[in-house]
Amino acid sequence: MLDVNRLRLLRELSHRGTIAAVAKALAFTPSAVSQQLSTLEREAGVPLLTRTGRRVTLTPAGVNLVEHTEAVLEHLARAEAELARARTGPAGPVRIGSYPTAARALIPAALAALART
């Protein structure tokens, strides 16, 4: 399976254009970025980058993988947001309409139960 962190590096390379720019943006060394991208190529089983001297460009397979990476990262971000909402539970004001006699009898117990959840 492809590593998500390496996929992020490939996406950053497609946006920033150079390994040095990716390294600077993500606080890595250029060597570390290059090594991670080489590992990603081995995991993918196809060349993702064309190296010409110090220049690096994405191959068609690399461009295709970046497109899929964008979708994967978007899905992961949505999943993380949904999990964060699940951790915090329901939030916001609660409005209760009731007759005064029912409110005195039922509301205190209902609020106590709500506070426990």
Secondary structure, 3 states (H helix, E strand, C coil): CCCHHHHHHHHHHHHHCCHHHHHHHHCCCHHHHHHHHHHHHHHHCCCCEEEECCEEEECHHHHHHHHHHHHHHHHHHHHHHHHHHHHHCCCCCCCCCCCHHHHHHHHHHHHHHHHHC
